[in-house]
Amino acid sequence: MTSIDPTHWVLTLSCPDRPGIVHAVTGALAGLGGNITESQQFGDPDTGLFFMRVQAESSAPREQLEGAFAAVAAEFSMTWSLDEVARPVRTLIMVSTTAHCLTDLLFRQRSGRLPIEIAGVVSNHTDLAPIAEFYHVPFHHVPVTKATKDAAEDQLLALVDELDVELVVMARYMQILSDRVCTELAGRVINIHHSFLPSFKGARPYAQAHDRGVKLIGATAHYATASLDEGPIIEQDVERVSHADDVDELVAIGQDVERRVLARAVRWHAEHRVLLDGHRTVVFR
């Protein structure tokens, strides 16, 4: 008799917190011969919600697993998802003219350090087309002006559908997405920005920071929402700087932080480690 090699699954869920959730979830897995390899959970006392991420190996077909979890989900009013561990997430990267985040994501994906499949690069400029070409990734030039913004966003959404995109990454894309796009792609767009906001708004934030003599600079990765730079935060980091660092050095340090923070956020999202908790996130690292 031929044995079926088990598939490694990842289950994520959230629901109103109450007794019996963990027992029901683990019982459903055990009933299908599942072996749990990783499990994390969190109950938020502020929202009254329970969050859980479970990795398990099972030889049961996906339909059986989904049927078992659907019954549990109905009992506990769960929002849940089931996916194969390490399945590459179809990703679209959006950029303008700054290359550091784009090149970092492309390199990490190529070297097997990010579980994503980059379906394309979209830009409102052509400056970074050679980088996409070097990595053999399709490049889509979608110019944006005040008069063409709606049409450009229609083209973006069409690409998302056409390329079966699951995640959009704004890797220093210097355009604001409309409420319509943020709503249609809610929880599927990650943005990165320096953490000077709102203290240093507008142009040349690093020059403003240097002028004020800051001692810490950093970056924030968050989900994009209709409220500019106020979406649920996924990851943040900082670096110490001093009076001896000029503007160019601050820019270099800041870009390095941005690369790291964005890469972590993309990886954690792709590994189903980020769960939305209202205007916040739960991140099972």
C-alpha positions, 0 to 999 in steps of 0.5 A, a space after each residue: 500500500 502506497 503512503 501519501 507524503 503529508 502536506 505542510 499546512 498553515 491555518 490562521 484564524 480570528 474570532 471572538 474569544 471564548 473557551 474551547 477554541 484551541 481544543 476545537 482547532 487541534 481536535 479537528 487536526 487530530 481527527 484528520 491525522 494532523 501533526 502540529 509543528 508550530 502553534 501560536 495564539 493571542 487573546 486581545 483584552 482590548 478587542 475581545 478577539 482571539 488569534 491563532 496561527 497553526 502549522 501542521 502536517 497532514 496527508 488528508 486532502 485539502 477538501 477534507 481539511 477545509 470541511 473540518 475547519 469550516 464546521 469549527 469556524 461556523 461554531 466560533 464565528 471565525 475568520 480563517 484561511 488555510 494555505 500550504 506552508 512556503 507557497 510563493 505568494 503572487 506579488 506586484 511591486 510598485 516603485 517610482 525612481 528610488 531603487 533600494 527597496 526594489 533591488 533588495 526585494 528582488 535579490 531576497 526573492 531570487 536567493 530564496 529568502 522571501 516566499 513570494 513570486 514577483 509577477 511584475 514591477 509597476 512604476 510611474 517612471 521608467 528609471 528602474 526598468 533596467 533593474 526589473 529587466 536584469 531580474 527577468 521580471 516584467 516591467 509595466 510603465 503606468 504614468 500618473 498625472 492628476 488628469 490620468 490618476 483614475 485611468 492609471 488606477 484602473 490599469 493597476 487593478 486590471 494588472 492585479 486581476 490579470 496576473 493573479 496578484 495576492 500582494 501589492 508592495 509599495 516599495 517607495 512608490 511616491 503616489 497616494 493610492 485612492 480610497 477606491 484602490 485601498 478598499 478593493 485591496 484592503 489587507 493586501 497592500 504593504 507600504 514603507 516610509 521613513 518614521 519621521 512622519 508626521 514630524 517632518 512632512 513634505 520634501 527632503 525629510 532627511 535634510 529636515 531631520 539633520 537640521 533638527 539634530 535627530 538622534 534616531 531615524 527609522 522606518 515603518 511598514 504598514 498596510 495601506 489604507 485610505 488614511 495616508 500612512 495611518 494603516 495597521 503597522 506590521 513592522 518598525 525599526 530604528 538606528 542611532 545617528 549623531 551630530 557627525 552624520 551629514 544628510 547623505 549619511 542619514 539617507 544611506 542609514 535610513 534606506 538600509 532601515 527601510 530595506 530591512 523593515 519592508 523585507 520583514 513585513 513582506 516575509 511575515 505577510 507571505 508566511 501568514 504571520 500577520 493578522 489584522 486586529 482592527 487598526 492594529 496587527 497581531 504578528 506571530 514571529 
